[in-house]
Amino acid sequence: MQAGDRPDVVLMDVSFGERSGIWELPSLLAIAPEVRFVMLSAYCDEAIVDAALRAGASGYVHKSCGFSEIRKAIDAAVAGRCVVFLEGGHERASRTPGIRPRHPLSPGQRRVVRVLKTKCGRVEASRRLKISVQALDAAIARLRDNYGLPAKAHIDWEALECD
């Protein structure tokens, strides 16, 4: 691998020594926002899974899972989806936690989230909202702040609660 090359996906342990992969994730995403991180862990606690996803993880796999589950999580991350495999390879029904805003959303912010949940691109979203792409980017930055999402992390719009 060349010095400037970056992987598409990193499989990272939730804990290594005295450090936490969940704690390190936002700073890694700030350096390499295009990289997807799938967390690997011996922990099956829902709070830890949810914390990893809120920190920007694109997936979560319990260490008891086999290669096929790890491969599915990596493939999903590359495709921009999030999957969670718990102990024994059981896929979690709710793929991402419902993320609540810190402060109530304005009607305009709710409209932006609803449009982005349709998985259209930024240009199409700005057309539907009748705003410029720059105004949409500013609205997304404010939403990230309100939801407590890292600046460069992938956003799973389906996970955001807006009502």
WOQUIQUI-V53828 format. One record per residue. PHI is phi in degrees with one decimal (999 if undefined). PSI is psi as a letter, one per 40 degrees, with the letter a starting at -180 (NA if undefined). Layout:
# WOQUIQUI-V53828
PHI|PSI / PHI|PSI
This chain:
# WOQUIQUI-V53828
999|h / -77.0|i / -58.6|d / -88.1|e / -72.1|i / -129.3|i / -73.1|i / -75.7|d / -137.8|i / -117.7|h / -94.2|h / -126.3|h / -71.6|i / -64.6|d / -132.6|h / -143.5|h / 64.7|b / -91.3|e / -103.0|i / -117.9|h / -61.7|d / -65.4|d / -66.2|d / -77.8|d / -55.0|d / -58.1|d / -70.5|d / -66.8|d / -67.3|d / -66.5|d / -80.2|d / -134.9|g / -64.7|d / -81.7|e / -84.0|h / -98.2|h / -116.3|h / -107.1|h / -87.3|h / -116.4|h / -155.1|i / -88.1|e / -88.8|h / -118.5|e / -65.2|h / -58.1|d / -64.1|d / -70.9|d / -59.1|d / -62.3|d / -63.7|d / -63.6|d / -68.3|d / -65.7|d / -74.0|e / 119.9|e / -62.5|i / -96.9|e / 178.0|i / -150.5|h / -132.0|h / -74.0|i / -66.1|e / -78.5|e / -74.1|i / -89.8|a / -60.3|d / -63.1|d / -69.1|d / -62.3|d / -62.9|d / -61.9|d / -66.5|d / -66.2|d / -60.5|d / -63.5|d / -61.7|d / -60.8|d / -83.2|e / 84.2|e / -107.6|i / -121.4|h / -128.4|i / -128.9|h / -113.0|h / -91.8|a / -49.9|h / 78.1|e / 82.8|e / -77.6|h / -78.2|h / -69.3|h / -61.1|d / -88.6|h / -67.9|d / -137.4|i / -71.6|i / -71.4|h / -103.4|h / -95.8|i / -70.1|i / -70.4|d / -127.1|i / -55.5|i / -80.3|i / -75.1|i / -56.2|d / -65.1|d / -65.5|d / -61.5|d / -61.0|d / -60.8|d / -61.9|d / -61.0|d / -66.2|d / -69.2|d / -65.7|e / -76.9|e / 65.0|f / -82.3|i / -76.1|i / -61.8|d / -65.1|d / -65.2|d / -61.8|d / -65.3|d / -63.9|d / -63.3|d / -84.5|e / 60.4|f / -135.2|i / -73.4|i / -62.0|d / -64.0|d / -66.1|d / -64.3|d / -59.6|d / -65.3|d / -64.3|d / -64.4|d / -60.9|d / -67.0|d / -64.6|d / -55.0|d / -62.9|d / -65.7|d / -87.2|e / 72.0|f / -96.6|i / -58.1|i / -58.7|d / -110.3|e / -72.0|i / -63.0|h / -106.5|h / -91.3|g / -59.4|d / -62.8|d / -79.9|e / -83.2|h / -84.4|h / -134.1|e / -112.5|NA
